[in-house]
Amino acid sequence: MTPRLNALIIGCGNIAGGFDHGAPPGSWPLTHAGALSRHGGFHLAACVEPDARKRAAFAERWNVVQAWPSLAEAGGEAGRFDVISVCSPTTAHAQDLEAAIALAPRLVFCEKPLTPDLARSRALVKAFDEADIALAVNHTRRWAPDVLRLRDELTAGHWGEVRSVSATYNKGVLNNGGHLIDLLHLLLGPMDVLWAGPPLYDFWPDDPSIAAVLLARSSTVIQLATAHAADYALFEMQLVTSRGVVVMESGGLGWRVREAADSTQFPGYRALGEAQTRPGEYRQAMLAAATNVYDHLTRGQPLASTGSSALQAQEVCEKIRQKSQELFS
């Protein structure tokens, strides 16, 4: 019989369970509680949330028996929880991650970014390593099946050489830009920052969106553009390769592909064919993340997104911020 793992969720907002409120039966779960519940290998044993109404609603929705306003009031012996999900606001991550270490779970699944401060994030990743507690970070697209297929296709040479990449994001270079940088790391590997634009404070007062030009180790130039979060959400990416163009739209909810072929109009030339569109598999990612967490703890499967991979993305985000300050302060 496969074991059920006890889970504690810290923070009861949208990513903890709210995005699944009112979802039709059978929908892909978009939240920690939704994914852990759907998987079947977890028991939602407890939650922590300072807002009494939010805490009560979350506990009722997800059948959580123990609900506390703070970790200090929760108490409990070390090892009581196998998995702790940190879904609190980013500003609370550092203290919640430190408290999670004291509870000695087997794994912590933290929302990104780990903390707003790179040095603090580095110290926490080191602390988790020293405590022998696994740390997963919710860079969600690392679990999306279509993104993983694209990574494998690029690695296998299906698309030939990657000539250039352009991408657009908003809502903060660390908050949403971190997702984009992590995705590019997954697809193209490490990268350096060549240039950064002026800060655009489109949502967070301490995390501006910043345009940038990056260089992947494969000598691929990556252009990051910004949109304004007050207009609409935007998170898209285009890869121009020697064999065609691949576009991720709507954050991964859709894809558009144009493959190169001999031109039917101009002999001796090659041209892009008609666009082939398909729905994305981003919605499958949270359940895949829960499965990865479970399989890591029960079968030793490697985690797809870790504290170390999250640090790599945050380091690039910090370099973009520093370069922006150097050029435009």
Beta strands, then each sheet from edge to edge (+ up, - down):
strand 1: 5-10
strand 2: 42-48
strand 3: 66-68
strand 4: 83-86
strand 5: 107-110
strand 6: 134-137
strand 7: 162-169
strand 8: 191-204
strand 9: 207-216
strand 10: 221-226
strand 11: 236-241
strand 12: 244-249
strand 13: 254-262
strand 14: 270-272
strand 15: 276-279
sheet 1: 3+ 2+ 1+ 4+ 5+ 6+
sheet 2: 8+ 9- 10+ 7+ 11- 12+ 13- 14+
sheet 3: 8+ 9- 10+ 7+ 11- 12+ 13- 15+
end
